[in-house]
Amino acid sequence: MKKYGLIALAVVLLAAYPATTWYFGKQIEATVAQHYEAVKDLPFLKVVKRDFQRGIYRSVETTTLELFGELAKAQSQGGGKAALEPVQVTLRTEYRHGPLADLMPAATVADTEIVLDEASKPMITKLFGDQKPVAMRTVLKLGGGGTTRLTIPAFGTSFDGDDGPTSLNWGGASMDVDFNAELSAFTSRGALPALQVSDGSQARMAMTDLRFSSDQKRLVADDPLVFSGTQQLTVGQLEVVPKDGARKVNIQGLKYDTAIPVSGDFVDIAGQLAMAVVQVDGKDFGPVHWDYALRHLQAAKLVALSRNVRQLLADPNFASQTGDPSAVLLLLTQSYIDLLLDNPELRLDRLSFRGEGGEANLSARATLKEAKQTDFSDPTRLLAKLEASAELAVPEALLDSIAGGAGKSPEETATNQVAAKQQLAAVIEQGFAVRDGGMIRSRASFANGQLSVNGKPIPLGGEATPAAAPTPVPAETDEPD
């Protein structure tokens, strides 16, 4: 009796499976439509046509996307030649319905490929052979959300360029994305192992081991295009050799981190760029660091600025340059003023590189204190609200090296260095810099409408009188007092 009950249950389940997969297909169609809705405000992307054919076990969607179409149209209407030609791409996606899609628990497994026109097929075949130029697989999970993996295979080719035969070697690329059901949060990671371009003039660009990753979340619920979180880009090595062989650049260990953390209603935007090795014509300038931050920005106002920029880019009058430029300027200016009313702080925490004699370093900050809307119509009042400071330190040997580097002969190099030393002496005499051992230092600040350099006030308005030179800081020695 139990045996017949199990058989009956199996028959019921098998009979119900087509209805279940048909239901999943219906849900897939709705989910995909939501995804397209989320990106409809992108100014240079337009869905030209969508055709979703839903079946019982599988569905097929064909979508044609247009890039830069509205911009090119607006530029043509303005009487000029469009700077960008519209590009149309047709994608074909096959969805296998769940709940057991490709024999795995999933709402769907989807494969997307580019539909090539007849004119493109010979070129693509030459590059990739029998491989698909782009392969993308998406898995939508039963509980919502999903993953996407995109790959582009490696290839090598050559063609006739302006400077003779040109070769291009692409080492392939891959990207993996994990997203939630609402597309409000995602993580990504990707890699481009190698890229090299060279031509008949011996010019060359080679890059190895590019990687990127991100962990982002929608900043506000009602805007699907502005995110907070972190991103990172790294490059193992980048080498650029111009066709004349001069100014060869070699960069190693490049790392760029950006972060947009959220604190209540406000966010910060911070970035750190570091390069372990920077060589120009064989001279070492690394490590190089650039650390910056824009702090205390109200999230809602930042989103409003983003929307205004997108609205501006999508405006045919702006694209064709036939509209009223003052209206455009007013729209963006007010958005920036709204952000400045919360007194954000702009910081350059470090801009540094190493050269002959040591490390050169610049840091700076600027903010407004208790700014009001009316201050922005009166430059004098706005200036009184500004607080700013900067510090600069440069090895004197580096200044000598830079001054002499432009000389075409030993005599010209010596002449340039003498002239640079005279100019530096004048700057120090006027109090705009001090000599501290082997370093040249300067510190400036601005507050309450008053500028000071190295602690000495600098009059503003009328003729500025040079400040008296501060007492030089003696160089450190090993001799006892």
C-alpha positions in Angstrom: 0.0 0.0 0.0 2.9 2.4 0.9 4.5 1.5 -2.4 1.4 2.6 -4.4 1.2 5.8 -2.3 4.8 6.7 -3.3 4.0 6.0 -6.9 0.9 8.2 -6.8 2.9 11.0 -5.1 5.5 10.8 -7.8 2.9 10.9 -10.6 1.3 14.0 -9.0 4.7 15.7 -8.7 5.6 14.9 -12.3 2.2 16.1 -13.5 2.6 19.4 -11.5 6.1 20.1 -12.7 5.1 21.6 -16.1 2.8 24.0 -14.3 5.5 24.9 -11.8 8.1 25.6 -14.5 5.6 27.7 -16.4 5.0 29.7 -13.2 8.7 30.2 -12.8 8.9 31.4 -16.4 6.2 34.0 -15.7 8.2 35.2 -12.6 11.4 35.4 -14.6 9.7 37.6 -17.2 8.5 40.0 -14.4 12.0 40.0 -12.7 13.8 40.8 -15.9 11.4 43.7 -16.6 12.2 45.1 -13.2 15.9 44.9 -13.9 15.4 46.9 -17.1 13.3 49.4 -15.2 16.1 49.9 -12.7 18.4 51.3 -15.5 15.9 53.2 -17.6 17.3 56.5 -16.4 20.8 55.9 -17.8 21.2 58.8 -20.2 23.1 57.1 -23.0 21.4 53.7 -22.9 18.0 52.9 -24.5 16.1 49.7 -24.9 15.0 49.8 -28.5 13.1 46.5 -28.6 12.4 43.6 -26.3 10.8 40.3 -27.3 10.2 37.7 -24.5 8.9 34.4 -25.7 7.8 32.4 -22.7 7.5 28.6 -22.9 6.8 25.9 -20.4 10.4 24.7 -19.6 12.4 27.5 -21.3 12.0 31.1 -22.5 13.9 33.1 -25.0 14.4 36.9 -24.9 15.8 39.1 -27.7 16.7 42.6 -26.7 18.2 45.4 -28.8 20.0 48.1 -26.9 21.2 51.5 -28.3 24.2 53.4 -26.9 24.5 57.2 -27.5 21.5 57.3 -29.8 19.7 60.3 -28.2 23.0 62.2 -27.9 23.8 61.7 -31.6 20.3 62.6 -32.6 20.4 65.8 -30.6 23.8 66.8 -32.0 22.5 66.3 -35.5 19.4 68.5 -34.7 21.8 71.2 -33.5 23.2 71.5 -37.1 26.6 69.9 -36.4 28.0 66.5 -37.0 27.4 64.0 -34.3 30.6 63.4 -32.3 29.4 59.9 -31.4 27.6 57.5 -33.7 24.8 55.5 -32.1 25.7 51.9 -31.5 23.1 49.1 -31.4 23.7 45.7 -29.8 21.3 42.8 -29.9 21.4 40.2 -27.1 19.8 36.8 -27.1 19.1 35.2 -23.7 17.9 31.6 -23.1 16.3 31.0 -19.7 15.9 27.4 -18.4 13.1 27.5 -15.8 13.3 26.2 -12.2 12.9 24.9 -9.7 15.5 22.5 -11.1 17.2 24.6 -13.8 20.0 22.6 -15.4 19.5 20.1 -12.6 20.3 22.6 -9.9 18.0 24.3 -7.4 17.4 27.7 -9.0 14.6 29.9 -10.4 16.4 30.0 -13.7 19.8 29.6 -15.4 20.2 32.0 -18.3 22.9 32.2 -21.0 23.3 35.5 -22.9 25.2 36.0 -26.2 25.6 38.8 -28.7 23.7 38.4 -31.9 26.2 39.2 -34.7 25.2 40.8 -38.0 26.6 39.3 -41.2 29.1 42.1 -41.7 30.7 41.5 -38.3 31.0 37.8 -38.4 34.2 37.5 -40.5 36.1 39.9 -38.2 34.8 38.2 -35.0 35.7 34.8 -36.4 39.2 36.0 -37.2 39.7 37.1 -33.6 38.0 34.4 -31.6 37.6 31.4 -34.0 34.8 29.2 -32.9 34.6 30.8 -29.4 31.9 33.2 -28.5 33.2 36.8 -28.2 31.2 37.3 -25.0 29.7 34.7 -22.8 27.4 35.5 -19.8 25.7 33.1 -17.5 23.2 34.3 -14.9 21.7 32.2 -12.1 18.6 33.5 -10.3 18.3 31.9 -6.9 15.1 30.4 -5.5 15.1 32.8 -2.6 15.9 35.9 -4.7 19.0 37.5 -6.0 21.5 35.8 -8.1 25.0 35.6 -9.7 26.3 36.6 -13.1 29.6 35.5 -14.7 30.9 37.3 -17.8 33.9 36.1 -19.8 35.7 37.4 -22.9 38.3 34.9 -24.3 41.9 35.8 -25.2 43.0 36.6 -28.7 45.8 38.1 -30.7 45.7 40.0 -34.0 47.5 42.4 -36.2 46.5 45.1 -38.6 47.9 48.1 -40.6 48.1 51.2 -38.5 49.2 54.8 -39.1 52.8 53.8 -38.0 53.0 50.5 -39.8 51.9 47.0 -38.7 50.2 47.1 -35.3 49.7 44.1 -33.0 47.1 43.6 -30.3 47.3 40.9 -27.7 44.3 40.6 -25.4 44.8 38.2 -22.5 41.1 37.6 -21.9 38.8 39.0 -19.2 36.3 37.8 -16.6 33.9 39.3 -14.1 31.7 37.8 -11.4 28.8 39.6 -9.8 26.6 38.6 -6.9 23.4 40.7 -6.5 20.3 40.7 -4.2 16.7 40.5 -5.4 16.1 44.2 -5.6 19.5 45.0 -7.3 20.1 47.3 -4.3 23.3 45.6 -3.2 26.0 43.7 -5.1 29.6 42.5 -4.9 31.8 42.1 -8.0 35.3 41.0 -8.9 37.1 40.7 -12.2 40.4 40.3 -13.9 42.3 41.2 -17.1 45.5 39.1 -17.1 47.3 41.0 -19.9 47.0 43.5 -22.6 49.7 44.6 -25.1 49.7 46.9 -28.1 52.7 47.7 -30.3 53.2 49.2 -33.7 55.9 49.6 -36.4 57.4 52.7 -34.7 58.3 50.5 -31.7 55.8 52.3 -29.6 54.4 49.9 -27.0 51.8 49.7 -24.2 51.8 46.7 -22.0 49.7 46.0 -18.9 49.6 42.9 -16.7 47.5 41.6 -13.9 44.6 44.1 -13.7 42.1 43.2 -11.0 39.1 44.9 -9.6 36.5 44.3 -6.9 33.6 46.1 -5.3 31.1 45.8 -2.4 28.3 48.3 -2.9 24.8 49.1 -1.6 22.2 51.5 -2.9 22.6 54.8 -1.2 18.9 55.6 -1.0 15.9 53.3 -1.7 14.4 55.3 -4.5 17.4 55.8 -6.8 18.9 52.6 -8.3 22.0 54.3 -9.8 23.8 55.8 -6.7 25.7 53.5 -4.5 27.8 53.6 -1.3 30.5 51.0 -0.4 34.0 50.2 -1.5 35.9 49.6 -4.8 39.4 48.5 -5.5 41.5 48.5 -8.7 45.0 47.0 -8.9 47.5 46.7 -11.7 50.7 44.6 -11.6 52.6 46.5 -14.2 52.0 49.2 -16.8 54.7 50.1 -19.3 54.3 52.8 -21.9 57.0 53.5 -24.6 56.3 56.4 -27.0 57.3 56.0 -30.7 60.4 58.2 -30.3 61.5 56.1 -27.3 61.7 59.1 -25.0 59.8 59.5 -21.7 59.4 55.7 -21.2 57.1 55.2 -18.3 57.1 52.1 -16.0 54.6 51.7 -13.2 54.4 48.7 -10.9 52.2 47.8 -7.9 49.4 50.3 -8.7 46.5 50.2 -6.2 43.5 52.5 -6.2 40.9 52.2 -3.4 37.7 54.3 -3.1 35.2 54.2 -0.3 31.8 55.9 0.3 30.9 55.2 3.9 27.5 56.2 5.3 27.0 57.8 8.7 23.4 58.7 9.4 22.2 61.1 6.7 25.7 61.9 5.5 28.4 60.2 3.4 32.1 60.7 2.8 33.9 60.1 -0.5 37.5 59.0 -0.1 40.2 57.7 -2.4 43.7 56.4 -2.1 46.0 55.9 -5.1 49.4 54.2 -4.5 52.1 53.2 -6.9 55.1 51.2 -5.5 57.4 51.9 -8.5 57.2 54.9 -10.9 60.1 55.2 -13.4 60.2 57.9 -16.1 63.2 57.7 -18.4 64.9 55.5 -15.9 64.5 57.9 -13.0 62.7 56.7 -9.9 59.9 58.6 -8.4 58.1 55.9 -6.4 56.5 55.2 -4.2 53.8 57.7 -5.2 50.7 58.4 -3.0 47.6 60.4 -3.6 45.0 60.4 -0.7 42.0 62.6 -0.9 38.6 62.9 0.8 35.4 64.9 0.5 33.6 64.6 3.9 30.2 65.4 5.3 28.0 65.3 2.2 24.3 64.9 2.7 23.2 61.7 0.9 19.9 63.1 -0.3 21.5 66.2 -1.8 24.2 64.0 -3.5 21.5 61.9 -5.1 19.7 65.1 -6.2 23.0 66.2 -7.9 23.3 62.9 -9.6 19.8 63.1 -10.9 20.3 66.6 -12.2 23.5 65.6 -14.0 21.6 62.6 -15.6 18.8 64.9 -16.6 21.2 67.3 -18.1 23.0 64.6 -20.1 19.7 63.3 -21.4 18.5 66.8 -22.5 18.6 67.1 -26.3 19.1 70.9 -26.0 22.2 70.4 -23.8 23.6 67.7 -26.2 23.0 69.9 -29.3 24.2 73.0 -27.5 21.2 74.9 -28.7 19.6 75.5 -25.3 20.1 78.3 -22.8 23.5 77.7 -21.1 22.5 79.9 -18.2 19.6 77.6 -17.3 22.0 74.6 -17.4 24.5 76.4 -15.2 21.8 77.4 -12.7 20.6 73.9 -12.4 24.0 72.5 -11.5 25.2 75.5 -9.5 22.2 75.3 -7.1 22.9 71.5 -6.6 26.5 72.2 -5.6 25.4 75.1 -3.3 22.9 72.8 -1.6 25.8 70.4 -0.8 28.1 73.3 0.4 25.4 74.5 2.8 26.2 71.5 5.0 29.8 72.7 5.3 31.6 69.7 3.8 35.4 69.4 4.0 37.7 68.9 1.0 41.0 67.2 2.0 44.1 66.4 0.2 45.7 64.2 2.9 48.8 63.3 0.9 50.2 63.9 -2.5 53.8 62.6 -2.4 56.5 61.1 -4.5 60.2 60.4 -4.0 63.0 62.0 -6.0 66.6 63.0 -5.6 67.1 64.1 -2.0 64.0 62.5 -0.5 60.2 62.8 -0.6 58.1 65.7 -1.8 54.8 66.0 0.0 51.8 68.3 -0.3 48.7 68.3 2.0 45.7 70.7 2.1 42.2 71.1 3.4 39.3 73.5 2.8 35.8 74.0 4.2 33.1 76.6 4.7 31.9 77.5 8.2 28.2 78.2 8.7 27.6 79.1 5.1 24.2 80.4 4.1 22.4 80.6 0.7 22.8 84.4 0.6 26.6 84.1 1.0 26.9 82.7 -2.5 25.6 85.9 -4.1 28.3 87.9 -2.3 31.9 86.8 -2.9 33.2 88.9 0.0 30.8 87.2 2.5 31.6 83.8 1.1 35.3 84.4 1.4 34.9 85.3 5.0 33.3 81.8 5.6 36.3 80.0 4.0 38.8 78.1 6.1 41.8 76.5 4.3 45.3 75.4 4.9 48.2 73.8 2.9 51.6 72.5 3.7 54.4 71.8 1.1 57.8 70.1 1.6 60.2 69.6 -1.2 63.9 68.4 -1.1 66.1 71.2 -2.4 68.2 68.6 -4.3 65.0 67.6 -6.2 64.4 71.2 -7.2 68.0 71.4 -8.5 67.4 68.2 -10.4 64.2 69.4 -12.0 65.8 72.8 -13.0 68.8 71.1 -14.6 66.8 68.4 -16.3 65.6 70.7 -19.0 69.1 71.6 -20.1 70.3 70.3 -23.5 74.0 70.6 -22.6 76.1 70.7 -19.3 76.4 74.5 -19.7 72.7 75.0 -20.1 72.0 72.7 -17.2 74.4 74.7 -14.9 72.8 78.0 -16.1 69.3 76.7 -15.3 70.3 75.5 -11.9 71.9 78.9 -11.0 68.8 80.7 -12.1 66.6 78.4 -10.1 68.7 78.9 -7.0 68.4 82.7 -7.4 64.6 82.4 -7.7 64.4 80.1 -4.6 66.6 82.6 -2.6 64.1 85.4 -3.5 61.1 83.3 -2.4 62.8 82.5 0.9 63.8 86.1 1.4 60.2 87.2 1.0 59.1 84.7 3.6 57.1 82.4 1.3 59.3 79.4 2.1 61.9 78.4 4.6 65.0 76.2 4.3 64.9 73.3 6.8 68.1 71.3 6.4 67.9 69.9 2.9 64.1 70.6 2.7 62.2 73.6 1.4 59.0 74.1 3.4 56.0 76.4 3.2 52.8 76.5 5.2 49.8 78.7 4.3 46.4 79.2 6.0 43.3 81.2 5.3 40.7 82.0 8.0 38.4 85.0 8.8 39.3 86.6 5.5 43.1 86.6 6.4 45.8 84.9 4.5 49.1 83.9 6.3 52.2 82.2 5.0 54.6 80.6 7.5 52.9 82.5 10.3 53.2 85.9 8.6 50.0 87.8 7.5 49.7 88.6 3.8 47.5 91.6 3.0 44.7 91.0 0.6 43.4 93.8 -1.7 45.7 96.5 -3.1 49.4 95.7 -3.3 50.5 92.9 -1.2 53.6 93.7 0.9 56.0 90.7 1.1 56.3 89.4 4.6 59.5 89.6 6.5 61.6 86.4 6.2 61.2 84.1 9.1 64.3 82.9 11.0 65.8 80.0 9.0 65.7 76.6 10.7 69.3 75.3 11.1 70.1 72.0 9.7 70.6 69.1 12.1 74.2 68.1 12.9 75.9 65.4 14.9 78.1 67.9 16.7 77.5 68.3 20.5 76.1 71.5 21.8 
